[in-house]
């Protein structure tokens, strides 16, 4: 039952974490389904997990105490998210290189700064 789970808490089977989307609804993000989420969602979840892992208390984070297994799961999730975001950045860069994706920005400004 997702409605009664606290946001940014670990879930054991399947491995994942609950997070709150922009509508303040609890959702499950699984470590093996990161490809389904946008960069912004992954970045938000990564930031929240990193804050919890480092012991930073924020208003939007729950105040529950994490066990060692929760911390290990959070570290694994952060590594998986970092890897997924890096792969996406590389793929976008390669798409721009071969001409499949347009560059954002002004080329004249780029030439002036070089």
C-alpha positions in Angstrom: 0.0 0.0 0.0 1.9 3.0 -1.3 -0.3 5.7 0.4 0.8 4.7 3.9 4.5 4.4 3.1 6.8 7.2 4.1 8.7 9.0 1.2 12.3 8.1 0.6 12.2 4.8 2.5 13.7 1.6 1.3 11.6 -1.3 0.0 13.1 -4.7 0.0 11.2 -6.8 -2.6 11.7 -5.6 -5.3 14.7 -3.5 -4.4 13.8 0.1 -4.6 12.8 3.3 -2.8 9.6 5.2 -2.4 9.7 8.8 -3.5 7.2 11.7 -3.9 6.4 12.9 -7.3 5.5 16.5 -8.2 1.9 15.8 -7.2 3.0 14.7 -3.7 2.0 11.1 -4.4 4.2 8.2 -3.3 5.8 6.2 -6.1 8.2 3.2 -6.1 11.4 3.6 -8.0 13.1 0.3 -8.6 16.8 -0.1 -9.1 16.2 -2.2 -12.3 13.7 0.2 -13.8 15.7 3.5 -13.7 15.5 3.8 -17.5 11.8 4.6 -17.2 12.3 7.8 -15.3 13.3 11.3 -16.5 16.6 13.0 -15.6 14.8 15.4 -13.3 13.1 12.6 -11.3 16.4 10.7 -11.0 18.3 13.8 -9.9 15.6 14.6 -7.3 15.6 11.1 -5.9 19.4 11.0 -6.0 19.7 14.3 -4.1 17.2 13.2 -1.4 18.8 9.8 -0.9 22.3 11.5 -0.7 21.0 13.9 1.9 19.5 11.1 4.0 22.7 9.1 3.6 24.9 12.0 4.8 22.6 12.7 7.7 21.3 16.1 6.5 17.8 16.8 7.8 15.5 18.6 5.4 11.9 19.5 5.8 10.8 17.3 2.8 12.6 14.2 4.2 11.1 11.9 6.8 12.7 11.9 10.2 12.9 8.1 10.6 16.2 6.4 11.4 17.8 4.2 8.8 19.3 0.8 9.4 22.6 -0.2 7.9 20.8 -2.2 5.2 18.8 0.9 4.2 22.0 2.9 4.0 23.6 0.2 1.8 20.6 0.1 -0.5 20.6 3.9 -0.7 24.3 3.8 -1.7 23.6 1.2 -4.4 20.7 3.2 -5.7 22.8 6.4 -5.9 25.5 4.5 -7.8 23.0 3.1 -10.2 21.4 6.6 -10.8 24.8 8.2 -11.4 25.6 5.5 -13.9 22.3 5.9 -15.7 22.6 9.7 -15.8 26.2 9.4 -17.1 25.1 7.0 -19.9 22.3 9.4 -20.9 24.8 12.4 -21.0 27.2 10.4 -23.2 24.4 9.3 -25.6 23.2 12.8 -26.0 26.7 14.0 -26.7 27.2 11.3 -29.3 23.8 12.1 -30.9 24.9 15.8 -31.2 28.2 14.7 -32.7 26.7 12.6 -35.5 24.0 15.3 -36.1 21.0 13.5 -34.7 20.3 16.0 -32.0 20.5 19.8 -32.2 22.8 21.8 -30.1 21.2 24.1 -27.5 22.8 27.5 -27.5 24.1 30.2 -29.8 27.1 29.3 -32.0 28.0 33.0 -32.5 28.5 33.4 -28.8 30.5 30.2 -28.7 32.8 31.5 -31.5 33.3 34.8 -29.7 34.4 33.1 -26.5 37.0 30.9 -28.3 
